[in-house]
Amino acid sequence: VLVGHSIGGYFCLESAREAQLGERVAAVVGLTPFLESNHKSGKQRFLRAIAGLFAARQLTAAFVTLVNLLPRAVQTLAVGALAGLQGRAANVALTTLVNRGRWGAGLRNYTFMGSGEMEAFAVRGKYCREHLRSVAQKTMLIYAEDDHWAPTEHRDAIANDVPEMRMASARGFEKHDFPTCERQSLGAAEDTIRAFEAL
């Protein structure tokens, strides 16, 4: 059984393709799956531009290294402002960026990984509909209403192209970054259980 959030949903679908769904993989659940670029998202266009420029990645890493000299509370506010997060979500994002106190190295790793993902997704276009049809009966894709990484427009396009695909609207969480909130994480777990029961 495979469960993946965001690009993890893409990895789960690809794993099901390789492992032959029904033989080695019993079911797949994608939580707000990032399967293709959202060209309407200004945030994605900005991140793609920044991640694709080596100099921009280095300058961003240098800036964040300087921010590391500030008190923790100020760091959290800075990361929250840059990433559009607040409270606990900003603190979690800050914690994940810190790599044994080496912000620059951690951020360079994130931006390098992100640039590869953005480039691959921008070139590929729509996720393979034939593959979605082949796994539709044992797959559930769960979408949140407010999500630029897995927008409802993508959900509706898949529903139109692959009507047999099982999909649901999130009931226990509202946004793509639900793992940064304990309440929404528990809600996502409940949604996942409901998905397995439906499959």
GICORGI-V103808 format. One record per pair of residues at least 4 apart in sequence whose C-alpha atoms are under 7 Angstrom apart, sorted by the first residue. I is the first residue (numbers start at 0). GAP is how many residues later the second one is. D is the distance in Angstrom with one decimal. If there is no record, write none. Layout:
BEGIN
i=I gap=GAP d=D
i=I gap=GAP d=D
END
This chain:
BEGIN
i=0 gap=24 d=5.8
i=0 gap=25 d=5.4
i=0 gap=26 d=5.0
i=0 gap=27 d=6.1
i=1 gap=10 d=5.9
i=1 gap=25 d=6.3
i=1 gap=26 d=4.8
i=1 gap=27 d=6.4
i=2 gap=6 d=6.9
i=2 gap=9 d=6.8
i=2 gap=25 d=5.9
i=2 gap=26 d=4.8
i=2 gap=27 d=6.0
i=3 gap=4 d=4.2
i=3 gap=5 d=4.1
i=3 gap=8 d=6.1
i=3 gap=25 d=6.5
i=3 gap=26 d=5.1
i=3 gap=27 d=6.1
i=4 gap=4 d=5.2
i=4 gap=25 d=5.9
i=4 gap=26 d=4.6
i=4 gap=27 d=6.1
i=4 gap=28 d=5.9
i=5 gap=25 d=6.4
i=5 gap=26 d=5.4
i=5 gap=27 d=4.3
i=5 gap=28 d=4.6
i=6 gap=4 d=6.4
i=6 gap=26 d=6.0
i=6 gap=27 d=4.8
i=6 gap=28 d=6.8
i=7 gap=4 d=6.1
i=8 gap=4 d=6.3
i=8 gap=21 d=4.5
i=8 gap=22 d=6.6
i=8 gap=24 d=4.7
i=8 gap=25 d=6.7
i=9 gap=4 d=6.2
i=9 gap=23 d=6.4
i=9 gap=24 d=6.4
i=9 gap=25 d=5.6
i=10 gap=4 d=6.0
i=11 gap=4 d=6.1
i=11 gap=16 d=6.7
i=12 gap=4 d=6.3
i=13 gap=4 d=6.4
i=14 gap=4 d=5.9
i=15 gap=4 d=5.6
i=15 gap=5 d=5.2
i=15 gap=9 d=6.2
i=16 gap=4 d=6.7
i=18 gap=5 d=5.7
i=18 gap=6 d=6.5
i=19 gap=4 d=6.4
i=19 gap=5 d=6.8
i=20 gap=4 d=4.9
i=20 gap=5 d=6.3
i=20 gap=114 d=6.6
i=21 gap=4 d=5.1
i=26 gap=111 d=4.9
i=26 gap=112 d=5.8
i=27 gap=110 d=6.4
i=27 gap=111 d=4.7
i=27 gap=112 d=6.4
i=28 gap=110 d=5.8
i=28 gap=111 d=4.9
i=28 gap=112 d=5.9
i=28 gap=163 d=7.0
i=29 gap=110 d=6.3
i=29 gap=111 d=4.7
i=29 gap=112 d=6.0
i=30 gap=110 d=6.2
i=30 gap=111 d=5.0
i=30 gap=112 d=6.6
i=31 gap=110 d=5.6
i=31 gap=111 d=4.7
i=31 gap=112 d=6.3
i=31 gap=118 d=5.5
i=31 gap=144 d=6.3
i=32 gap=117 d=5.8
i=33 gap=115 d=5.7
i=33 gap=116 d=5.2
i=34 gap=92 d=6.0
i=35 gap=85 d=5.6
i=35 gap=89 d=6.2
i=35 gap=90 d=5.9
i=35 gap=91 d=6.1
i=36 gap=84 d=5.6
i=36 gap=85 d=5.7
i=37 gap=110 d=6.9
i=37 gap=111 d=6.7
i=40 gap=4 d=6.4
i=40 gap=107 d=6.2
i=41 gap=4 d=6.1
i=42 gap=4 d=6.1
i=43 gap=4 d=5.9
i=44 gap=4 d=6.2
i=45 gap=4 d=6.2
i=46 gap=4 d=5.8
i=47 gap=4 d=5.9
i=47 gap=67 d=6.5
i=47 gap=70 d=5.7
i=48 gap=4 d=6.7
i=49 gap=6 d=5.8
i=49 gap=7 d=6.7
i=50 gap=6 d=6.2
i=50 gap=60 d=5.4
i=50 gap=61 d=6.7
i=50 gap=63 d=6.3
i=50 gap=64 d=4.6
i=51 gap=63 d=5.3
i=52 gap=4 d=6.3
i=53 gap=4 d=6.3
i=54 gap=4 d=6.1
i=55 gap=4 d=6.0
i=56 gap=4 d=6.1
i=56 gap=51 d=6.4
i=56 gap=54 d=6.4
i=57 gap=4 d=6.2
i=58 gap=4 d=6.1
i=59 gap=4 d=6.2
i=60 gap=4 d=6.1
i=60 gap=43 d=4.5
i=60 gap=46 d=5.8
i=60 gap=47 d=6.0
i=61 gap=4 d=6.5
i=61 gap=42 d=6.1
i=62 gap=4 d=6.4
i=63 gap=4 d=6.3
i=63 gap=39 d=6.4
i=63 gap=40 d=6.4
i=64 gap=38 d=5.4
i=64 gap=39 d=5.3
i=66 gap=8 d=6.3
i=67 gap=7 d=6.8
i=67 gap=35 d=6.9
i=69 gap=4 d=6.3
i=69 gap=5 d=6.2
i=70 gap=4 d=6.3
i=71 gap=4 d=6.2
i=72 gap=4 d=6.4
i=73 gap=4 d=6.1
i=74 gap=4 d=6.2
i=75 gap=4 d=6.0
i=75 gap=14 d=5.8
i=75 gap=15 d=5.6
i=75 gap=18 d=6.2
i=76 gap=4 d=6.1
i=77 gap=4 d=6.2
i=78 gap=4 d=5.9
i=78 gap=11 d=6.3
i=78 gap=15 d=6.4
i=79 gap=4 d=5.4
i=79 gap=5 d=4.3
i=79 gap=6 d=5.5
i=79 gap=10 d=4.7
i=80 gap=4 d=6.5
i=84 gap=4 d=5.8
i=84 gap=5 d=5.0
i=85 gap=4 d=5.1
i=86 gap=4 d=6.5
i=87 gap=4 d=6.1
i=87 gap=92 d=6.8
i=87 gap=93 d=6.9
i=88 gap=4 d=6.2
i=88 gap=91 d=4.8
i=88 gap=92 d=6.5
i=89 gap=4 d=6.1
i=90 gap=4 d=6.2
i=91 gap=4 d=6.2
i=91 gap=88 d=6.3
i=92 gap=4 d=6.3
i=93 gap=4 d=6.5
i=96 gap=6 d=6.3
i=96 gap=9 d=5.7
i=96 gap=10 d=6.3
i=97 gap=4 d=6.1
i=97 gap=5 d=5.1
i=97 gap=8 d=6.3
i=98 gap=4 d=6.1
i=98 gap=7 d=5.3
i=101 gap=4 d=6.4
i=102 gap=4 d=6.0
i=103 gap=4 d=6.0
i=104 gap=4 d=6.2
i=105 gap=4 d=6.4
i=106 gap=4 d=6.1
i=107 gap=4 d=6.0
i=108 gap=4 d=6.2
i=109 gap=4 d=6.0
i=110 gap=4 d=5.9
i=111 gap=4 d=6.5
i=112 gap=4 d=6.4
i=113 gap=4 d=6.0
i=114 gap=4 d=6.0
i=115 gap=4 d=6.1
i=116 gap=4 d=6.1
i=117 gap=4 d=6.0
i=118 gap=4 d=6.3
i=119 gap=4 d=6.2
i=120 gap=4 d=6.4
i=127 gap=4 d=6.6
i=128 gap=4 d=6.2
i=128 gap=33 d=6.8
i=129 gap=4 d=6.4
i=130 gap=4 d=6.5
i=131 gap=4 d=5.7
i=132 gap=29 d=6.1
i=132 gap=32 d=6.8
i=134 gap=4 d=6.0
i=135 gap=28 d=6.1
i=135 gap=29 d=4.4
i=135 gap=30 d=6.3
i=136 gap=28 d=6.7
i=136 gap=29 d=7.0
i=137 gap=61 d=6.0
i=138 gap=27 d=6.3
i=139 gap=26 d=5.0
i=139 gap=27 d=5.3
i=139 gap=55 d=6.3
i=140 gap=25 d=6.5
i=140 gap=26 d=4.7
i=140 gap=27 d=6.4
i=141 gap=25 d=5.7
i=141 gap=26 d=4.8
i=141 gap=27 d=5.6
i=141 gap=28 d=5.8
i=142 gap=7 d=6.9
i=142 gap=9 d=6.9
i=142 gap=25 d=6.4
i=142 gap=26 d=5.1
i=142 gap=27 d=5.6
i=143 gap=25 d=6.0
i=143 gap=26 d=5.1
i=143 gap=30 d=5.4
i=143 gap=31 d=5.8
i=143 gap=32 d=7.0
i=144 gap=7 d=6.5
i=144 gap=29 d=6.5
i=145 gap=28 d=6.4
i=145 gap=29 d=5.4
i=146 gap=4 d=5.2
i=146 gap=28 d=5.6
i=146 gap=29 d=5.5
i=149 gap=4 d=6.7
i=150 gap=4 d=6.7
i=151 gap=4 d=6.1
i=152 gap=4 d=6.2
i=153 gap=4 d=6.2
i=154 gap=4 d=6.2
i=155 gap=4 d=6.1
i=156 gap=4 d=6.2
i=157 gap=4 d=5.5
i=158 gap=4 d=4.8
i=158 gap=6 d=6.6
i=169 gap=4 d=6.9
i=169 gap=21 d=6.7
i=170 gap=20 d=6.6
i=171 gap=12 d=6.0
i=171 gap=15 d=3.6
i=171 gap=16 d=5.4
i=171 gap=18 d=6.9
i=171 gap=19 d=6.3
i=172 gap=5 d=6.3
i=172 gap=11 d=4.7
i=172 gap=14 d=5.6
i=172 gap=15 d=5.9
i=177 gap=6 d=5.3
i=177 gap=7 d=5.7
i=178 gap=5 d=7.0
i=178 gap=6 d=5.2
i=180 gap=4 d=6.0
i=181 gap=4 d=6.2
i=182 gap=4 d=6.3
i=183 gap=4 d=6.0
i=184 gap=4 d=6.3
i=185 gap=4 d=6.4
i=186 gap=4 d=6.2
i=187 gap=4 d=6.1
i=188 gap=4 d=6.3
i=189 gap=4 d=6.3
i=190 gap=4 d=6.2
i=191 gap=4 d=6.4
i=192 gap=4 d=6.3
i=193 gap=4 d=6.2
i=194 gap=4 d=6.3
END
